[in-house]
Amino acid sequence: MIAYIDGKLTHKDPTYVIIEASGVGYQIKIPLSTYSSLPGGERCRLHTFLHIKEDAHTLYGFTTVAEKEAFLHLISISGVGPNTGLMILSSLSVEEIQQAIVREDVRTIQHVKGIGAKTAQRIILELKDKLKKEVLLTDAPVSAAAHNTNRAEALSALVTLGFAKNVAEKTLDAIIKREGSGLSVEELIKFALKSS
């Protein structure tokens, strides 16, 4: 419902921030990774997710789209709520989460406070296939994350342009295999359009 909030950062705490936009102060819960990357008292933009329960409407914010997507993947798992999702993102980077899931590394996920063996196994079981499609494991985790985000954005754009999702995924994977994983979103889309 609220994709992002762009405004002046008026309060910064390790667990939440307040961003003023158009005269309204939004209190947004954040992971530690977002806290450490935010400037103090300056304009900023957070990608947000609005969680609605009977007794509360809570905004969760992230500096990158990759963080937000990882959070949404995590909270889609039965038994993993938004606060647990934040705890995981505060303890592990997006790349570490993705690699632990793809490599079926239960121990890494279990090291997060409040995550037991069963929950860690459920996270891996339910997200492994999804992430294997999205993540190209390389020696450099940062380029894997950039590739993952670029591929996801290009895929979304191609589906919006009328491509069938499975066809777009195969096309993008073929392009990345042929051209390498350093392509921008625009380059991926251009190659995909030329190959169709």
Sequence and secondary structure as in RCSB ss.txt:
>XXXX:A:sequence
MIAYIDGKLTHKDPTYVIIEASGVGYQIKIPLSTYSSLPGGERCRLHTFLHIKEDAHTLYGFTTVAEKEAFLHLI
SISGVGPNTGLMILSSLSVEEIQQAIVREDVRTIQHVKGIGAKTAQRIILELKDKLKKEVLLTDAPVSAAAHNTN
RAEALSALVTLGFAKNVAEKTLDAIIKREGSGLSVEELIKFALKSS
>XXXX:A:secstr
   EEEEEEEEE SSEEEEEETTEEEEEE  HHHHHH  SSSEEEEEEEEEEETTEEEEEEESSHHHHHHHHHHH
TSTT  HHHHHHHHHHS HHHHHHHHHTT HHHHHTSTT  HHHHHHHHHHHHHHHHHH    S HHHHHHHHHH
HHHHHHHHHHTT  HHHHHHHHHHHHHHH TT  HHHHHHHHHHH 
